[in-house]
Amino acid sequence: MNVAVVGCGLIGRKRVQAMPPGTRVVALADLDRSRAEALAATLPYPATVTADAAEAVAGADVAIVATVHSALAECAIAALKAGCHVLVEKPGGRDLADLRAIADAAAAAGKVVRVGFNHRFHPALLKAKELSTSYGPLIYVRGRYGHGGRLGYEKEWRADKASSGGGELVDQGVHLIDLTRYLVGDVDLAFAEMRTDFWPMAVEDNAYLALRPRGGGFAWLHASWTEWKNIFSLELAFREAKLEIFGLGGSYGTERLTLYEMLPEMGPPPTTIWEYPRGDASWQRELVDVLGAIAGAEPLGAGLEDSIAAFTVVEEAYAR
C-alpha cells in the first residue's frame, strides 16, 4: 500500500513512525513545507514533499489526514476524490456537517474511511473490551483524562474554535466518549457543563459529561486542561467485578489494567493486574486494522458512524 500523509505535525510523525510492514510512505504534505521535509528525512527511501494536499494524495492508495480539525474534512474529501482510502484523525472534522460530508464522499467514491481513535488499540483497553461482557450488567463508568497545557497554550490552534471546533471536549473528551461507546455500547447525553476556569480562551478548558448507556448503567466523564499532572483513568463497575484502566505510557504513567472480582461473600476482592510498560504500539495496531478493513476484514477501530455518534454527544453538550 502506498501511503500519503497530509499534516506532518506530532500526529503525522507518529503515523509515519508506526507504518506496518507492507506500506510505503510515498508523499508527505504540510502547509509548513519544512515540517514535511524534516519528516521525509527520517525515511529510508525517497518520498514526495509538498505543501499541497491534492498533490500528495495523487497516486496513493491510502491517505492519512492529520491536520488541524478545520482542514480534516477538506483534505479527506480530496483524498477520496483522488481514489484513496482514508484514515482521518479524530474527531474526523470540526463538526457534524464535516463528518457527514466525508461520509457522502466516501459513499460516492466507494472507499473505506476510518477515524483515528487510536486509544481503542491500547493493550489495556483491548483487554478491557475482552472482559467487559464477563461480569454481568454495567453499574457505572467513571473516566478522567487531562493534562495541564503549557505556556502560551491559549494562543495555539486548539484554543481557536474556528480551527478546532471546540476546546477540551473535542480534544480529549471525545476519546472518553468514544471509549465509553466502544466498551458499553451506545449512549445518550444526560448532563453537560463546559467551563473555562484558567486559560484565557474562548473555548472550554474543562468538560463535565454524564451519559446514559442505552444498555443500562451510568457514565461520568471529566476532561481537563487544568490537570497539571497528566492523567488517564477509566473505571467500569459491573455487578460482579470492576475494571480499572490507568495510564497510557509516557507522562501519563505506566499503562495498567486491574480487575477486581467480587466474591459471593463480598469483602476484599481477588485482584489481577496487567501492566504494559513498553512503548505505545496503538498507532501501528490501528494502521494494521485500517489495512484489514480495506481488505474486507471486520475492523476493531472507529468508523465514520462512530465519530458521528461521538460528535452528536459533543454538539448536544455544547448546545446545553
VEXDREN-2710 file (C-alpha; in Angstrom, 1 decimal):
% VEXDREN-2710
k/r/px/py/pz
1/MET/0.0/0.0/0.0
2/ASN/1.4/3.4/-1.0
3/VAL/0.5/5.9/1.7
4/ALA/0.3/9.7/1.6
5/VAL/0.4/11.6/4.9
6/VAL/-1.2/15.1/5.0
7/GLY/-0.2/17.0/8.0
8/CYS/3.3/16.5/9.4
9/GLY/3.0/17.7/13.0
10/LEU/3.1/15.5/16.1
11/ILE/0.4/13.0/15.0
12/GLY/1.6/12.8/11.4
13/ARG/5.1/11.9/12.7
14/LYS/3.6/9.3/14.9
15/ARG/1.8/7.8/12.0
16/VAL/4.9/7.7/9.8
17/GLN/7.0/6.1/12.6
18/ALA/4.3/3.4/13.0
19/MET/4.0/2.3/9.4
20/PRO/3.4/-1.5/9.4
21/PRO/5.0/-4.0/7.0
22/GLY/3.5/-3.8/3.5
23/THR/3.2/0.0/3.5
24/ARG/5.4/2.7/2.0
25/VAL/5.1/6.4/2.5
26/VAL/5.2/7.9/-1.0
27/ALA/4.2/11.5/-0.2
28/LEU/4.2/14.0/2.7
29/ALA/2.3/17.3/2.7
30/ASP/2.2/20.2/5.2
31/LEU/1.5/23.9/4.8
32/ASP/4.8/24.3/6.5
33/ARG/6.9/22.5/3.9
34/SER/9.9/22.4/6.2
35/ARG/8.0/20.0/8.5
36/ALA/7.3/17.7/5.6
37/GLU/11.0/17.9/4.6
38/ALA/12.1/17.1/8.1
39/LEU/9.8/14.0/8.3
40/ALA/10.9/12.8/4.8
41/ALA/14.5/12.9/6.0
42/THR/13.7/10.2/8.6
43/LEU/12.5/7.7/5.9
44/PRO/15.0/5.2/4.5
45/TYR/13.7/5.9/1.0
46/PRO/12.7/9.0/-1.1
47/ALA/9.2/10.5/-0.8
48/THR/7.5/13.4/-2.5
49/VAL/7.4/16.5/-0.3
50/THR/4.8/19.2/-0.9
51/ALA/2.7/21.9/0.7
52/ASP/-0.3/20.8/-1.5
53/ALA/-2.5/18.1/-0.1
54/ALA/-4.0/17.3/-3.5
55/GLU/-0.6/16.7/-5.0
56/ALA/0.4/14.4/-2.1
57/VAL/-2.7/12.1/-2.4
58/ALA/-2.5/11.8/-6.2
59/GLY/-1.5/8.2/-7.0
60/ALA/-1.6/7.0/-3.3
61/ASP/-3.7/4.0/-2.2
62/VAL/-4.2/5.3/1.4
63/ALA/-4.2/8.9/2.7
64/ILE/-3.7/9.6/6.4
65/VAL/-5.1/13.1/7.2
66/ALA/-3.6/14.6/10.4
67/THR/-4.2/18.3/10.0
68/VAL/-5.9/20.8/12.3
69/HIS/-9.6/20.0/12.7
70/SER/-10.8/22.7/10.3
71/ALA/-8.9/21.1/7.4
72/LEU/-9.7/17.4/8.1
73/ALA/-12.8/17.2/6.0
74/GLU/-11.5/19.2/3.1
75/CYS/-8.3/17.0/2.9
76/ALA/-10.2/13.7/3.4
77/ILE/-12.7/14.5/0.7
78/ALA/-9.9/15.5/-1.7
79/ALA/-8.2/12.2/-1.0
80/LEU/-11.4/10.2/-1.6
81/LYS/-11.9/12.0/-4.9
82/ALA/-8.3/11.1/-5.8
83/GLY/-9.2/7.4/-5.3
84/CYS/-7.7/6.9/-1.8
85/HIS/-8.9/5.0/1.2
86/VAL/-8.6/7.4/4.2
87/LEU/-7.6/7.4/7.8
88/VAL/-8.7/10.7/9.2
89/GLU/-7.5/11.7/12.7
90/LYS/-10.1/12.1/15.4
91/PRO/-12.6/13.7/15.7
92/GLY/-12.8/13.4/11.9
93/GLY/-13.8/17.0/11.4
94/ARG/-14.7/20.3/13.1
95/ASP/-18.4/19.5/13.4
96/LEU/-21.1/17.0/12.3
97/ALA/-21.5/18.7/9.0
98/ASP/-17.9/17.9/8.2
99/LEU/-18.3/14.3/9.1
100/ARG/-21.5/13.9/7.0
101/ALA/-19.8/15.5/4.1
102/ILE/-16.9/12.9/4.4
103/ALA/-19.5/10.1/4.6
104/ASP/-21.2/11.3/1.4
105/ALA/-17.8/11.5/-0.4
106/ALA/-16.8/8.0/0.8
107/ALA/-20.1/6.5/-0.4
108/ALA/-19.7/8.2/-3.8
109/ALA/-16.1/7.0/-4.1
110/GLY/-16.7/3.5/-2.8
111/LYS/-13.7/3.8/-0.5
112/VAL/-13.1/2.9/3.2
113/VAL/-12.8/5.7/5.7
114/ARG/-11.7/5.1/9.3
115/VAL/-11.3/7.6/12.1
116/GLY/-8.1/7.7/14.2
117/PHE/-9.4/6.9/17.7
118/ASN/-6.1/5.1/18.5
119/HIS/-6.9/4.7/22.2
120/ARG/-9.1/1.7/21.3
121/PHE/-5.8/-0.1/20.4
122/HIS/-4.0/0.4/23.7
123/PRO/-3.5/-3.1/25.2
124/ALA/-5.3/-2.3/28.5
125/LEU/-8.3/-1.1/26.5
126/LEU/-8.2/-4.2/24.2
127/LYS/-8.1/-6.4/27.3
128/ALA/-10.9/-4.5/29.0
129/LYS/-13.0/-4.9/25.8
130/GLU/-12.4/-8.7/26.0
131/LEU/-13.5/-8.7/29.7
132/SER/-16.4/-6.2/29.5
133/THR/-19.1/-8.8/28.9
134/SER/-18.0/-11.3/31.5
135/TYR/-19.2/-9.8/34.8
136/GLY/-22.9/-9.0/34.5
137/PRO/-24.8/-5.7/33.9
138/LEU/-22.9/-2.4/34.0
139/ILE/-23.4/-0.2/37.0
140/TYR/-21.2/2.8/36.1
141/VAL/-18.3/4.1/34.0
142/ARG/-16.1/6.8/35.5
143/GLY/-13.5/8.5/33.3
144/ARG/-10.9/11.2/33.7
145/TYR/-8.5/12.4/31.0
146/GLY/-6.4/15.6/31.2
147/HIS/-3.2/17.5/31.1
148/GLY/-2.1/20.9/32.1
149/GLY/-1.2/22.6/28.8
150/ARG/2.0/24.7/28.5
151/LEU/3.0/28.3/28.4
152/GLY/1.2/30.0/25.5
153/TYR/-1.5/27.3/25.3
154/GLU/-4.2/29.9/24.9
155/LYS/-2.6/31.0/21.6
156/GLU/-2.4/27.6/20.0
157/TRP/-4.8/26.4/17.3
158/ARG/-6.7/24.2/19.9
159/ALA/-7.8/27.4/21.6
160/ASP/-9.2/28.8/18.4
161/LYS/-12.7/27.5/17.8
162/ALA/-12.6/28.3/14.1
163/SER/-9.6/25.8/13.8
164/SER/-10.6/23.2/16.4
165/GLY/-14.4/23.2/16.6
166/GLY/-14.2/23.4/20.4
167/GLY/-11.9/23.0/23.4
168/GLU/-11.1/20.2/25.7
169/LEU/-14.3/18.3/25.0
170/VAL/-13.2/18.0/21.3
171/ASP/-9.5/17.4/22.2
172/GLN/-9.5/14.7/24.9
173/GLY/-13.2/14.4/26.0
174/VAL/-14.2/12.9/22.6
175/HIS/-11.8/10.0/23.4
176/LEU/-13.7/9.3/26.6
177/ILE/-17.0/9.4/24.8
178/ASP/-15.7/7.0/22.1
179/LEU/-14.2/4.6/24.6
180/THR/-17.4/4.5/26.6
181/ARG/-19.4/3.6/23.5
182/TYR/-16.7/1.1/22.5
183/LEU/-16.8/-0.7/25.8
184/VAL/-20.5/-0.5/26.8
185/GLY/-22.5/0.5/23.7
186/ASP/-24.5/3.5/22.5
187/VAL/-25.1/6.4/24.9
188/ASP/-27.3/9.4/25.3
189/LEU/-26.3/12.7/27.0
190/ALA/-27.8/13.2/30.4
191/PHE/-25.8/16.3/31.6
192/ALA/-23.1/18.6/30.4
193/GLU/-21.2/21.6/31.7
194/MET/-18.4/23.4/29.9
195/ARG/-16.2/25.6/31.9
196/THR/-13.3/27.9/31.2
197/ASP/-11.7/28.4/34.6
198/PHE/-8.0/29.0/33.9
199/TRP/-6.9/29.6/30.4
200/PRO/-7.8/33.0/28.8
201/MET/-9.5/31.5/25.7
202/ALA/-12.9/31.3/24.0
203/VAL/-13.2/27.5/24.4
204/GLU/-13.7/25.4/27.5
205/ASP/-10.7/24.1/29.5
206/ASN/-12.8/21.7/31.5
207/ALA/-15.7/19.5/30.2
208/TYR/-18.0/17.5/32.5
209/LEU/-20.4/15.0/31.0
210/ALA/-22.9/12.5/32.3
211/LEU/-24.0/9.8/29.8
212/ARG/-26.8/7.2/30.0
213/PRO/-25.7/4.0/28.2
214/ARG/-28.7/2.5/26.4
215/GLY/-28.0/-0.9/27.8
216/GLY/-28.1/0.3/31.4
217/GLY/-25.8/1.9/34.0
218/PHE/-24.4/5.5/34.1
219/ALA/-21.2/7.2/32.9
220/TRP/-19.5/10.2/34.5
221/LEU/-16.7/11.8/32.4
222/HIS/-14.3/14.7/33.1
223/ALA/-11.8/16.0/30.5
224/SER/-9.5/18.8/31.7
225/TRP/-6.8/21.1/30.6
226/THR/-6.1/22.1/34.2
227/GLU/-4.9/18.7/35.4
228/TRP/-1.3/19.8/36.0
229/LYS/-0.2/16.2/36.2
230/ASN/-1.2/14.3/33.1
231/ILE/-3.8/11.6/33.9
232/PHE/-5.8/8.9/32.1
233/SER/-8.2/6.9/34.3
234/LEU/-11.2/4.8/33.2
235/GLU/-13.2/2.6/35.5
236/LEU/-16.1/0.2/34.7
237/ALA/-18.1/-1.3/37.5
238/PHE/-20.2/-4.3/36.8
239/ARG/-22.5/-6.3/39.1
240/GLU/-19.7/-8.9/39.7
241/ALA/-16.4/-7.1/39.1
242/LYS/-14.7/-3.8/38.5
243/LEU/-12.2/-2.9/35.7
244/GLU/-9.8/-0.1/36.2
245/ILE/-7.5/1.3/33.4
246/PHE/-4.9/3.7/34.4
247/GLY/-2.1/5.4/32.4
248/LEU/-1.3/5.5/28.7
249/GLY/2.5/5.3/29.0
250/GLY/4.9/8.2/28.9
251/SER/3.9/11.2/31.0
252/TYR/0.5/9.5/31.8
253/GLY/2.2/6.7/33.7
254/THR/2.7/3.0/33.0
255/GLU/-0.4/1.6/31.3
256/ARG/-2.2/-0.8/33.7
257/LEU/-5.4/-2.8/33.8
258/THR/-6.7/-4.0/37.2
259/LEU/-9.5/-6.5/37.6
260/TYR/-11.3/-6.7/41.0
261/GLU/-13.6/-9.7/41.1
262/MET/-16.4/-9.7/43.7
263/LEU/-16.6/-12.8/45.9
264/PRO/-20.1/-14.3/46.8
265/GLU/-19.4/-13.3/50.4
266/MET/-18.1/-9.9/49.2
267/GLY/-15.2/-8.5/51.3
268/PRO/-11.7/-7.7/49.8
269/PRO/-11.8/-8.8/46.1
270/PRO/-9.3/-11.1/44.4
271/THR/-7.2/-8.7/42.2
272/THR/-5.5/-9.3/38.9
273/ILE/-3.1/-6.7/37.4
274/TRP/-1.8/-6.5/33.9
275/GLU/0.9/-3.9/33.2
276/TYR/2.1/-2.8/29.8
277/PRO/5.4/-0.9/30.3
278/ARG/6.6/-1.0/26.7
279/GLY/6.1/1.8/24.1
280/ASP/2.8/2.9/22.6
281/ALA/2.0/0.4/19.8
282/SER/-1.6/1.7/19.4
283/TRP/-0.7/3.7/16.3
284/GLN/0.7/0.7/14.4
285/ARG/-2.2/-1.6/15.6
286/GLU/-4.7/0.9/14.3
287/LEU/-3.0/1.1/10.9
288/VAL/-3.0/-2.7/10.6
289/ASP/-6.7/-2.6/11.5
290/VAL/-7.3/0.0/8.7
291/LEU/-5.5/-2.1/6.2
292/GLY/-7.6/-5.1/7.3
293/ALA/-10.8/-3.1/6.8
294/ILE/-9.6/-2.1/3.3
295/ALA/-9.1/-5.8/2.6
296/GLY/-12.6/-6.6/3.9
297/ALA/-11.9/-7.8/7.4
298/GLU/-14.2/-6.7/10.3
299/PRO/-12.4/-3.7/12.0
300/LEU/-12.0/-3.0/15.7
301/GLY/-11.3/0.7/15.2
302/ALA/-13.7/3.6/14.7
303/GLY/-15.5/4.4/11.6
304/LEU/-17.4/7.5/10.5
305/GLU/-20.6/6.2/12.2
306/ASP/-18.7/6.0/15.5
307/SER/-17.3/9.5/15.0
308/ILE/-20.7/10.9/14.1
309/ALA/-22.2/9.2/17.3
310/ALA/-19.5/10.7/19.5
311/PHE/-19.8/14.2/17.9
312/THR/-23.5/14.1/18.2
313/VAL/-22.9/14.0/22.0
314/VAL/-20.4/16.8/21.7
315/GLU/-22.7/19.1/19.8
316/GLU/-25.6/18.3/22.2
317/ALA/-23.2/19.1/25.1
318/TYR/-22.3/22.5/23.6
319/ALA/-25.9/23.3/23.0
320/ARG/-26.8/23.0/26.7
END
